[in-house]
Amino acid sequence: MAKNLSTEQQQRLQQRWKTLHAEWELRSEKLKCLRADRAIEVGTAIKFQLEKQIQYEEAKLDDIDQQLNDIEAELRLPSHTKIIPDSISQVKVHQICEVLSSSEAIEVFLYYSQQDEKLRNDLVEKCLHNMEIQGDINIWDKSKIRPGKTINIEINKKLNSAHIILLLISPTFLGDYHRSEVKEAMERCHAEGTNIIPILLIPVASWKSIRLGNFQLGNFQYLPKNGKFITDSRFWKNKNEAFAKMAEEFTEAVQQIAAESH
């Protein structure tokens, strides 16, 4: 059990966390640009240099990740105080305004059941990939957690910095959610006003009335907006048609979030 920290110690740790997190965001953006340059570079020498820079930035991100984890572990008090209490929502609001007003990528947290992984891959490839390539969004989900990292700490960290949370709704999602490490953090994000968008993946009976902790699915603007599940063949010619509609509507949602921030 962690020892009690004085208010001054907590404030210093929280300030250190914010500084490190800002550096992590900058280096993460730089790494994305380096990888994009590597993908289009044909010259062997330049490609080699890009590889070296990528390796360096990846190592720096790993180091910052570890420092953030250490601080978060130290702030986890015996009374189960939330990691970096209260300051997170203020930091998040600042980040949202900063990101949306400077045309930087919007952080998208993707939550889904492991059993729906194939559909998750289809969704990313056909609906979100182009926006990520263009630098409009960054997509993160728990599959990107590196070995050795603490799952709930990594998820909390990404949820705290997310601007949009996508929930891939299916029968297995609903079962997994109530047993998952993300449940409490998701409810906190809802209370703080994070944009939560249910994605209608596989049909679920009476899904609008389903409650996930302290919020109800039907209260959010879901996608597709027509309320038809992507895999329901009664309403779509094929899944590609559904994904195309989904991509169009998600782009509009991102633009609307950006417009509302100004």
C-alpha positions as CSV (number, residue, x, y, z in Angstrom):
1,M,0.0,0.0,0.0
2,A,1.4,3.4,-0.9
3,K,2.3,5.8,1.8
4,N,0.3,9.0,2.4
5,L,1.5,11.9,0.5
6,S,1.3,15.5,1.6
7,T,-0.7,18.0,-0.5
8,E,2.6,19.6,-1.6
9,Q,4.0,16.3,-2.7
10,Q,0.8,15.4,-4.6
11,Q,0.9,18.8,-6.4
12,R,4.5,18.3,-7.4
13,L,3.8,14.9,-8.7
14,Q,0.7,16.1,-10.6
15,Q,2.7,18.9,-12.2
16,R,5.4,16.5,-13.1
17,W,2.8,14.2,-14.7
18,K,1.3,17.0,-16.8
19,T,4.8,18.0,-18.0
20,L,5.7,14.5,-18.9
21,H,2.3,13.9,-20.6
22,A,2.7,17.0,-22.7
23,E,6.1,15.7,-23.8
24,W,4.6,12.3,-24.5
25,E,2.0,13.9,-26.8
26,L,4.6,15.9,-28.7
27,R,6.9,12.9,-29.2
28,S,3.9,10.7,-30.2
29,E,3.0,13.2,-32.9
30,K,6.6,13.4,-34.1
31,L,6.8,9.6,-34.3
32,K,3.6,9.5,-36.4
33,C,5.2,12.0,-38.9
34,L,8.4,10.0,-39.0
35,R,6.6,6.8,-39.7
36,A,4.6,8.5,-42.5
37,D,7.8,9.8,-44.0
38,R,9.4,6.4,-43.9
39,A,6.4,4.9,-45.6
40,I,6.8,7.1,-48.7
41,E,10.6,7.4,-48.7
42,V,12.4,5.4,-51.4
43,G,16.0,6.4,-50.8
44,T,17.9,3.7,-48.8
45,A,20.1,6.2,-46.9
46,I,17.3,8.5,-45.8
47,K,15.1,5.5,-44.9
48,F,17.9,4.2,-42.7
49,Q,18.1,7.6,-40.9
50,L,14.3,7.7,-40.4
51,E,14.5,4.2,-38.9
52,K,17.1,5.4,-36.4
53,Q,15.0,8.4,-35.5
54,I,11.9,6.2,-35.1
55,Q,13.8,3.9,-32.8
56,Y,15.0,6.8,-30.7
57,E,11.5,8.3,-30.3
58,E,10.1,4.9,-29.5
59,A,12.7,4.5,-26.7
60,K,11.9,8.0,-25.4
61,L,8.2,7.2,-25.4
62,D,8.8,4.0,-23.5
63,D,10.9,5.9,-20.9
64,I,8.2,8.6,-20.5
65,D,5.5,5.8,-20.2
66,Q,7.4,4.3,-17.3
67,Q,7.8,7.6,-15.6
68,L,4.1,8.3,-15.9
69,N,3.3,4.8,-14.6
70,D,5.6,5.4,-11.6
71,I,3.9,8.7,-10.8
72,E,0.4,7.3,-11.2
73,A,1.3,4.4,-8.9
74,E,2.7,6.8,-6.3
75,L,-0.5,8.9,-6.4
76,R,-2.7,5.8,-5.8
77,L,-3.4,6.5,-2.1
78,P,-4.8,4.1,0.6
79,S,-8.2,5.9,0.3
80,H,-8.3,4.9,-3.4
81,T,-8.1,8.5,-4.5
82,K,-8.5,8.7,-8.3
83,I,-5.3,8.9,-10.2
84,I,-4.5,12.6,-10.5
85,P,-7.9,13.7,-9.1
86,D,-9.8,16.7,-10.4
87,S,-6.8,18.1,-12.4
88,I,-7.5,15.6,-15.1
89,S,-10.7,17.2,-16.3
90,Q,-9.1,20.6,-16.5
91,V,-6.1,19.3,-18.4
92,K,-8.5,17.4,-20.7
93,V,-10.5,20.5,-21.5
94,H,-7.4,22.4,-22.2
95,Q,-6.1,19.7,-24.5
96,I,-9.3,19.4,-26.4
97,C,-9.4,23.2,-27.2
98,E,-5.7,23.2,-28.0
99,V,-5.9,20.2,-30.3
100,L,-9.0,21.2,-32.2
101,S,-7.9,24.8,-32.6
102,S,-4.5,23.9,-34.0
103,S,-5.6,21.2,-36.4
104,E,-3.6,18.5,-34.5
105,A,-5.0,15.0,-34.4
106,I,-8.0,14.2,-32.2
107,E,-7.4,11.3,-29.8
108,V,-9.9,8.5,-30.4
109,F,-10.2,5.7,-27.8
110,L,-11.7,2.5,-29.3
111,Y,-13.3,0.0,-26.9
112,Y,-14.6,-3.3,-28.1
113,S,-15.0,-7.0,-27.2
114,Q,-12.1,-9.2,-28.1
115,Q,-14.5,-11.5,-29.9
116,D,-15.4,-8.6,-32.3
117,E,-11.8,-8.0,-33.3
118,K,-12.3,-8.9,-37.0
119,L,-15.2,-6.3,-37.2
120,R,-13.1,-3.9,-35.3
121,N,-10.3,-4.2,-37.9
122,D,-12.9,-3.7,-40.7
123,L,-14.2,-0.6,-39.0
124,V,-10.7,0.9,-38.6
125,E,-9.7,0.0,-42.2
126,K,-12.8,1.2,-43.9
127,C,-14.0,4.1,-41.7
128,L,-11.1,5.5,-39.7
129,H,-7.9,4.7,-41.5
130,N,-8.0,7.5,-44.0
131,M,-8.6,10.1,-41.3
132,E,-5.7,8.7,-39.3
133,I,-3.4,8.8,-42.4
134,Q,-4.4,12.4,-43.0
135,G,-3.5,13.2,-39.4
136,D,-7.0,14.1,-38.3
137,I,-7.3,11.5,-35.6
138,N,-5.1,9.1,-33.6
139,I,-6.7,5.7,-32.8
140,W,-5.9,3.8,-29.6
141,D,-7.2,0.6,-28.1
142,K,-6.0,-1.9,-25.6
143,S,-4.3,-4.0,-28.3
144,K,-1.6,-1.3,-28.4
145,I,-0.6,-1.9,-24.7
146,R,3.1,-3.0,-24.7
147,P,4.1,-6.1,-22.8
148,G,5.0,-5.3,-19.2
149,K,2.6,-2.4,-18.9
150,T,-0.2,-2.3,-16.3
151,I,-3.4,-2.6,-18.3
152,N,-5.7,-0.5,-16.1
153,I,-3.1,2.3,-15.8
154,E,-2.5,2.4,-19.6
155,I,-6.3,2.5,-20.2
156,N,-6.8,5.2,-17.6
157,K,-4.1,7.3,-19.2
158,K,-5.5,7.0,-22.7
159,L,-9.1,7.6,-21.5
160,N,-7.9,10.7,-19.7
161,S,-6.4,12.2,-22.9
162,A,-9.2,11.0,-25.3
163,H,-11.4,13.5,-27.0
164,I,-13.7,10.8,-28.5
165,I,-14.6,7.4,-27.1
166,L,-16.1,4.9,-29.6
167,L,-18.0,2.0,-28.1
168,L,-18.4,-0.9,-30.5
169,I,-21.8,-2.3,-29.4
170,S,-22.5,-6.0,-29.7
171,P,-23.9,-8.7,-27.4
172,T,-20.4,-9.7,-26.3
173,F,-19.4,-6.1,-25.8
174,L,-22.1,-5.7,-23.2
175,G,-21.1,-8.8,-21.4
176,D,-17.4,-7.8,-21.4
177,Y,-18.0,-4.2,-20.4
178,H,-19.5,-5.0,-17.0
179,R,-16.5,-7.2,-16.1
180,S,-13.9,-4.9,-17.5
181,E,-11.2,-2.6,-16.1
182,V,-12.6,0.2,-18.2
183,K,-16.0,0.5,-16.6
184,E,-15.2,2.9,-13.7
185,A,-12.9,5.1,-15.9
186,M,-15.6,5.3,-18.6
187,E,-18.2,6.5,-16.1
188,R,-15.8,9.2,-15.0
189,C,-15.2,10.3,-18.6
190,H,-19.0,10.5,-19.1
191,A,-19.3,12.7,-16.0
192,E,-16.5,15.0,-17.3
193,G,-18.2,15.4,-20.7
194,T,-16.0,13.4,-23.0
195,N,-17.6,12.7,-26.3
196,I,-18.9,9.1,-26.2
197,I,-20.2,7.6,-29.5
198,P,-21.8,4.1,-29.6
199,I,-21.0,2.3,-32.9
200,L,-23.9,-0.1,-33.7
201,L,-21.9,-3.2,-34.7
202,I,-24.0,-6.4,-34.1
203,P,-27.7,-6.2,-33.2
204,V,-28.7,-6.1,-29.6
205,A,-32.3,-6.2,-28.5
206,S,-33.7,-3.0,-26.9
207,W,-30.2,-1.6,-26.9
208,K,-31.3,2.0,-26.4
209,S,-32.6,1.3,-22.9
210,I,-29.5,-0.5,-21.8
211,R,-27.6,1.2,-19.0
212,L,-23.8,1.0,-18.7
213,G,-23.2,2.0,-15.1
214,N,-24.4,5.6,-14.8
215,F,-25.3,6.3,-18.5
216,Q,-27.7,4.9,-21.0
217,L,-26.7,4.1,-24.6
218,G,-29.8,5.6,-26.2
219,N,-28.9,9.0,-24.8
220,F,-25.9,9.4,-27.0
221,Q,-25.7,10.3,-30.7
222,Y,-24.9,6.8,-32.0
223,L,-23.6,5.9,-35.5
224,P,-25.0,5.0,-38.0
225,K,-27.5,7.7,-37.3
226,N,-30.3,5.6,-38.8
227,G,-30.0,3.2,-35.9
228,K,-29.3,0.2,-38.1
229,F,-26.6,-2.1,-37.0
230,I,-23.7,-2.4,-39.4
231,T,-24.0,-6.2,-39.7
232,D,-27.8,-6.3,-40.1
233,S,-28.2,-7.5,-43.7
234,R,-31.9,-6.5,-43.6
235,F,-31.0,-2.8,-43.9
236,W,-27.8,-2.7,-46.0
237,K,-26.9,-4.1,-49.4
238,N,-23.6,-5.3,-47.8
239,K,-21.2,-4.3,-45.0
240,N,-19.3,-2.0,-47.3
241,E,-22.3,0.2,-47.7
242,A,-22.8,0.4,-44.0
243,F,-19.1,1.2,-43.4
244,A,-19.2,3.9,-46.0
245,K,-22.2,5.5,-44.3
246,M,-20.4,5.2,-41.0
247,A,-17.3,6.8,-42.3
248,E,-19.2,9.8,-43.7
249,E,-21.1,10.3,-40.4
250,F,-18.1,9.9,-38.2
251,T,-16.2,12.6,-40.3
252,E,-19.2,14.9,-39.7
253,A,-19.1,14.2,-36.0
254,V,-15.4,15.1,-35.7
255,Q,-16.0,18.3,-37.7
256,Q,-18.9,19.2,-35.4
257,I,-16.8,18.6,-32.3
258,A,-14.1,20.8,-33.7
259,A,-16.7,23.6,-34.6
260,E,-18.2,23.5,-31.1
261,S,-14.8,24.0,-29.5
262,H,-14.4,27.5,-31.1
